[in-house]
Amino acid sequence: MIKLLHTSDWHLGKRLFRLDRGEEHALFLDWLIQTIKEESIDYLLVAGDIFDVPTPPHSALKMFFDFLGRLSKETDCSCYIIAGNHDSGALINAPAALYDEHRVNVWGKLEEIPKHWKILKDKTGKEVLQLCAIPFFRHYELSQEMESGEELLGQLIKYFENPPNKELPKIFMGHHLFGMFEAAGSEQVVSLSGLDSIPTKALTPYFIYGALGHIHKPQRISRDPEINYSGSPLQMRFSEQHEKSVQILSFDGELKITKKTIPFFRELLRLETTLADYKKDLKELKSSSPLTPQVEVILHLPAPQVGLTDEIKEQCLKQGVELLSLIPVYEEKEYEQKEVRSLVDLSPFQLFEEFYKSKYPDESSVPDELKSDFLGLLAKANHASDKNQDS
C-alpha cells in the first residue's frame, strides 16, 4: 500500500492587516509533520502557493527550508512540490542540487514533458503509481503562438498523454482553475487565454485523482475521477468561516480518500451587530484556538459615534480576543433634496456648513464651538492674505 497527503496554498509570509501569520504557519507545519508520522504518509503533495509573494521575507524562507529539513530527518516521507501563481518558480527551484538528498522534488515551471512525471513506489520498492506534476503556467509557456483557449488546452493535454509507464494508474497535481468551483474570495483570478477554468474532462481519461491548488476552500469538483482542491490551511480572510483540511490518499489497487480536519491555530471571528446589541454579542464570542483570536466587527450605526472603537477594543480584550477590523455601516436615510447651488455662489462658511451636513446629516446645524473655531481660522487666513497684498 502507498499513502499520500495532499495540501496546498500555505502562503508563508502572509499578513492580514497588521497581523503576522508566522505563528499560525509554524503551528500548522508542526501539525503537518505530526500527521505525516501518525498516518505513515509516503508522499507529501504540495499543490502550489508555498509563499504569499514571489519574494517572500527571510522568515518565510527559513520556515519552508526548516520544514523540509525536519521532514527529511524525522520521517521517510518524500515531498513533491509545484509552484503556484504566488510563487517564484526560479526561487523555489534554486536549491535543486540539495533537494535530491532530502527526497524533495520541485517543479517551478513547465519543462519538457518527461520531466513532469514521477514513478511512486511503495516501501518494498514496487512501482505503484505515477504522478504528473504541472506548476502554475501562463499561456505563452504552452505555446509561443497566440492560440485560443481550446488550442492551448490541447497543448496541455499532451503532458497527460505521455506517462513513463502506460500501465500504472496516474494521479495529477496542478495549480490553476479547474472545473466548477466555489471560491473563498481571497484568491487571485487566473485564466488560460479566454478559458475561465480548465474543464475537468481534460483530466478524466487519464487520472484516478486530481490534487489541485489555488482555490482556498476545500472541495471536491469531480467524483469520477476524484478531483479535489485541498484549500488553504489557514483562514486567509474573515469571510473564510469554513473548515480547513487536507486529503489523505490510500492506494492498494483501489484508491481511498479521507479528509483530515486542520485545527484553527488562530481563529478569525466575524461579528455583525448593532449599536444596541454589540456589548451582548461580544460577550457571546467564543474560541478555543491556542493563539489569540482576531475579530472583525461589522457594526450597523445610525451615525458616527465618538470613542466607540476604543470601547469595542476594550470589550474584546475582556473576552480574550483582539479587534483587528471594525467596519461601520451607516443607516441610509431619506433627506429632502436641497437646491443645488454653484460653489462660486457660496461663501467659505457656507461651504463649510454644507460639508459638515454631508458628514453628519442628523445634525441640524454646525455646533457653536466648531463654528467659532472655523470663523477664527478664516479671519486669520484673511488677515494673512491682506498683509501679503500690502507688502
N, C-alpha and C positions, 0 to 999 in steps of 0.2 A: 504493500500500500504506500501511497505517496500523499503528503498533506501540504497544502499551500495556504497562505494568508494573503488576502487582497485588501490593500489600503491605498489611500491617495490623498492629495490636497492637504499636506501638512502645513504649508505656508509658514515655515520657520522664519522668524524675524517680523512677524505680523504685529501691528499695533492697532488698537481701536481707540480713537481719540488719543488721550494721554496714556492709555493703559498698554503697558508692555506685556505681551502674551508669553514671554520666555518661561516663566514658572509653570504655566499650564503645559507648554510643549515638553518641558523636562519631565513632568509627571506622566504625560502621555507616553513618551518614549520609554520610561521605566515600566509602565504598564504593558507596553508592546513587547519588550524583552521578556517580561514575566509570562505573558500569554504565549509567546513562542515556545518557551520552556514547558509550560503546563500542557500545551496542546501537541507537543512534539512536532512542530512545524518544520518541514524540509526546505520549503522555498517561500521567501517573502517577496510579494509582488507589490511594487510601489508605483502607481499609475500616474505619476507626474505632479507638478507643482510642489516640489520639495520646499522651495523657498517662496517668499511672498513677492520678491522683486529680483530682477536679473543680477543686481549687485547687492547681495544681502550683507547685513552687518557681520562683523567678525564673530560676534557671539553666536549667530545662527550657523555660520560655517563650522565653528568649533563643536556646536551641539550635534550637527549632522555627522561629522567625522568621528566624534566620540561615540556616537551610537553605532556606527559601522564597526568601530574597534571592539565595542562590547559584544556586538552580535557575533563577530568572528571568534572572540576569546571564550565567551560564555555559552555558546550554542554551536550546533553543527549545521545551522541553517545557512543556505545560500540566498543571496539577495539580488533581485532583478529590478532595475530602476529605469524609468524613462523620464525625459524632460517634459514639463508641461509648458503652457503658454506664459507662465510667470517666470520660468527658469531661463538661465543662460545655458544652452547646451554645451558651449565651449567651456564654461566654468566647471560644470559637473563632470565633464569628460577629462579635464586637465590631469587628475591623478591616475589616469588609466593604467599606468605602469605598476601602480601599487594595488589596484583593485583585485587582480587575479589571486594574489596570495591570501586575500581575505574573503574569497568566494563572493565577490561582488561583480556584477555586470551592469554596465550603464550604457544607455543609448541616448545621446544628446541631440542627434539629428539624423535625418534619413541618409542611409548609405546604400551600397549595393544590396540587392535582395537577400543573398545568403547570409549576410551579417546580422539580419534581423531575426534569425531563427536559432533556437537553442533546444537541445535534447535534454529532457529532465529524467534523471534516474532515481530509482529507489535506493534504500540503504544497502542492498545487495549488489548494486551496480547495474541492475537491469533497466533498460530503456523503457520508460512507461508513458511519457507524454512528450509533446514538443510545443514550444512556446514561440509565437510570433509577436515581437515587441516593436510597436510603432510609436515613436515620440510625437509630440505636437509638431505639426508641419504647416507650411503655407503653400499656396497653390504652385508657386514657382519652383518649389523643391520637388514637386511631382513632374512638372513639365515646364520647359522654357517657353512653350507656346502659350498664347492667350486662348486657352481652351475653355469650354463650358464646364459647368459642374458635373454633368453626366460623363463627359470625356475624361475629366480628372478622376472621377470615381473609377473608371475603367483602368486608369494608371495605378490607382491604389490597390485594386483587386489583384493586380499582377503579383503583389507581395504575398497575397494569401495562397496563390496557386502553385507555389514552388517550395514546398516544405522539404527538408532533407530526407525525410522518411515518409513515403506515401501511405504506409500502413498505420502508423501510430496516431492515436487521437490528438487533436490540436486544440490549444487554447490561445486566446488573443488578449494582448494588453495594449490599450491605446488611450490617448488623451486628446479628445476632440468632442464635438457634439454628435451624438448618435441617437437615432430613433426619436420617439415621443417621450419627453422627459418633463419633470416638474422642477423648475429652477428654484433655488433658495433665495435668489435676489442679490447674492454677493459675488456672483461670477461675472467675468468679462464675456462679452459677446464675441464669438468666433464663428466664421463660416468658411465654406470652401467654394469660392467663385460662384456665388449665387445659390449654392446649396446651404440652406439654413441648418440642416442636420443631415449627417450621413445615414441613409436608411439601414435598419438592422438586417434587411435582406441581403446586404452586401457581405455580412458575416455568416449568415445562416448555412450556406452549403459547405462551409469549411471547418467550423469550430464547434466544440461542445460547451465552451464557456467564453464569455467576453468580460474581461476585467477592465473597467473604464474609470477614467478620472476626468475631472473638470467640473462636474455638477456637484454641489456641496451637500445636497440632500440624498441620503442613501435610498436607493430604489432599484427595483427590477424593471427593465424596459422590454424584456423578452423572456418567455418561459421555455421556448423550444427553438434554438438553444437558450440556455440561461445566459442573459447578458445583464450585468449589474453595474451601476455606479456605487462605489463604496461610500462616497461622500467624505467630507472633511471630518477630522477627529474632534475639532473644536467648533463651537458656535462662532461663526465669522461676524455675525451681526445680532442685534437684539431680536430681529424678526425671525431668526432661526430657533424656534422653540421645539423642533422635532428631536427625536432620539438620534444619537450618533452610534455608528457601529462599524465593524469590519466583517468581511466574509471569509469563512474557513471552508476550503475545498478538500474533500477526501476522495481519492480515486483509487479503486481496486477493481478495475474492469468496468465499474459503474461510478458515475460522478454523484457525490452527495454534498450538499451545500448547507451550512448552518451559519446563522448570524450571531455574532457576539457583540453585545452592547458595550460601548465605551462609557465609563462613568463621566459625569461632569466634574472636571477638576476645579473650575471656577464658573459657577453658573451665571449666565446673563439673564436677568429677570426683566420683564416688561410689565409695567402697570399703567393702565389707562383709568383715570379717575377725574373727580371734580373738586372744586374748592370746598364743597360741603363734606365730601367723603374721604379726602386724601389721608387724613390722620388715621381714620379707622382702617382704610385699605392698606396703608403702610404697615400697620401693626400686624396685619394678617400675612405679610410676606414671610415665606419660609424657604430655607435651602439647607442642604446638608453637605454642600461641596466643601472640600478641605481648604480652598483659598477663598478669601473674602468675596462674596457675590457682588456683582455690579448691577445697578438698576437703571433702567431708562423709564422715566415718568412722563407720560403724556397727560397733561393737565388742562382740562377744559375750564376756561375762566371767562367771566363777563367783561373784565377789563384788567390791565396790568396791576399787579399787587406788589408794593414795595416790601423788600425783605423776605419774600416768600421762599426764594431759593435757599437762603441760609437756614430757614426754618425746616425745610424739607431735608436738607443735608443732615441737620442735627437729628431729626427723627429717624433717618435711615441708619445713622451710626448707632442709635439706641437699639435698633433691630439687628445689628451685626452685619449690615450690608452697606454698600457705598454708592452714593449717587454719582453716576458717570454722565448721564444725559437728561436734561429737562427740556421738554418740548411744550411750550404754552400754545393752546388752541383757543382763540378768542371767539366768542359767540357772534354770529352775524346778526346785525340788526338793521332794520329799515329806517332810514333817515329821510327827512324832507329834502328834496332836490333843491339845492341853492342855485341862485342865479350865477352863472359863470361870468366872471369879470376878467378882463385882461390884467396881467400882472402890472402893467405900467400904470393902471388906474388905482393901484393900491399903495398906501403909504408903507414904510418899513414896519410900523407897528401892526397894521392891518395884515400884512404878510405873515408876521409872527403869530397873530391870532388865528389865521387860517391853518397854519402849520400845527399849532397846538391842538386845535379842534380835530384835525385829521388824526393826530396821535391819540387823543383822549376824547373820543366822541361823546362820552357820557357826561363830560364836564360842560356846564353851561357857559362858563367864561374862564379867562385866564386868572388864576389866583392873584390877589392884590400884591403879595410879596414878590412873585415872579414878574408881574407887570412892572413893579417899581425897579427891580434889578435890570430888566431889559431896557426901560427908558433911561436909566442911569448910564448903561453901556452905550446906548445910542447917542446920548448927549456928549459923552467923552469922545466918541468917534467923530461927531460933527465938529467938536472943538478942535480936535487934532487936524481935521480937514481944513478948517478956517486958518489955522496957524501956518499950514503948508502953503496955502494960497497967498498969505501975506508975505511970506518970505520969498 
